Amino acid sequence: MRMTRLIALIKKDLKHTVREPAMLFQILLFPLLVTVVFGLAFGAMDSGSTTTFSIGVVNMDSGSEHPEWAGYFVGNLTSLNGTVVSSYDSNATGQVDLLNGNLHALVVLPAGFGASCNSYWLAPLDGNSWTNTTVELYVDSGSMIAGSAVPPMIQQVLLRTLYGETVASLDLPLTIGRPASVAASTFTAWDYMAPGMYAFASIFLVMTVAQTMTVERDTGLIKRMSTTPVTASEFILSKTASNMVLALGQVIIVFGASYAIGYRPETDITGMAFAFVIALVFALTCVGFGLITAVLSKSAEVATGLSFVFIMPMMFFGTFMQFGGLTQSIGAFMPSNYLTHALTTLFLRGASVTTLSLWTDLLVVAVVSILVLAAGVILFGKQIRK
């Protein structure tokens, strides 16, 4: 393998892309257009939907004189429709799961919780005799609806615990601390969609690679190259490298357009570097799927349609288009889902690059990329040697 030939092939592919208006639009202008349109359309929206809330509870009052009240609280919280309650031994362990997106909220029952409840029960009309405490509540800022839905739920549970039923309003010796988010800021619908946009833009590399490789095969370019010193490995590697350059351009365009219309990720320069790395690794998966599509296609037209067999599942089950429920379960099998999860953890929750879930996401995307790209290279290599 000669580096000069490889570089020449990469330059050829990039020049072809720049000189072809349709290809240039599909690869570079389409992500820009979608980012701007979606950003402006959803930038002022803050609505969302979810069916189940995962809520963690840290009981700091287990050794008090009245530990039964904490049990009543947890029981009432568990009995609510749409809640999954988990217990934690400490605030620190709960915060880790909250940061990784495994919880929608974390409730910390303070020492003295039972005493506060008992003081109210003994004298419900004498506020001066109550023992006042504060229940700490932490809400996941990566969830679009948790910040508005969870605090009223916790207030309702407190009322049921003390009063025995839900009432409209009631003075209590217990108050809920102001909900604290992993990253404290006000997000719009676009903020929640933006992480998935990076995967959305890269997914269309599947179609681009499939079309390009099919056209070059059908026009005889690949056969003519077989008469030159260019090897099959150099040819395929050059295609991979040139598409990685295009993928990098897509990531830069999506970030630049998002930033221009007001998007500000809750991360630092190291977080952005990590985001670029995992996005480029995911792009390798798309190149691999493109090679596989080209092998299975008889023409460029067939390749265009067949590429959507890979594009549609990754788009609907692994980007900002997830709707929860079954689609979320299917998303566990989509590499785009792990890219979106990692960027959500970085951009919305403000997690540092040392967060374990980020490296787990990167590992999953990397393994899938290696397997898919290897399969694509092997299959297409066999085809061009026929």
Sequence and secondary structure as in RCSB ss.txt:
>XXXX:A:sequence
MRMTRLIALIKKDLKHTVREPAMLFQILLFPLLVTVVFGLAFGAMDSGSTTTFSIGVVNMDSGSEHPEWAGYFVG
NLTSLNGTVVSSYDSNATGQVDLLNGNLHALVVLPAGFGASCNSYWLAPLDGNSWTNTTVELYVDSGSMIAGSAV
PPMIQQVLLRTLYGETVASLDLPLTIGRPASVAASTFTAWDYMAPGMYAFASIFLVMTVAQTMTVERDTGLIKRM
STTPVTASEFILSKTASNMVLALGQVIIVFGASYAIGYRPETDITGMAFAFVIALVFALTCVGFGLITAVLSKSA
EVATGLSFVFIMPMMFFGTFMQFGGLTQSIGAFMPSNYLTHALTTLFLRGASVTTLSLWTDLLVVAVVSILVLAA
GVILFGKQIRK
>XXXX:A:secstr
  HHHHHHHHHHHHHHHHH HHHHIIIIIHHHHHHHHHHHHHTT      S EEEEEEETTTTSS THHHHHHHH
HHHHSTTEEEEEESSHHHHHHHHHTTS SEEEEE TTHHHHHHHHHH TT GGG   EEEEEEE TTSTTHHHHH
HHHHHHHHHHHHHSS  S    SEEE   EESS S   HHHHHHHHHHHHHHHTHHHHHHHHHHHHHHTTHHHHH
TTSS  HHHHHHHHHHHHHHHHHHHHHHHHHHHHHTT   S  HHHHHHHHHHHHHHHHHHHHHHHHHHHH SSH
HHHHHHTHHHHHHHHHHHSTT  STHHHHHHTT HHHHHHHHHHHHHTT   TT HHHHHHHHHHHHHHHHHHHH
HHHHHHHHHT 
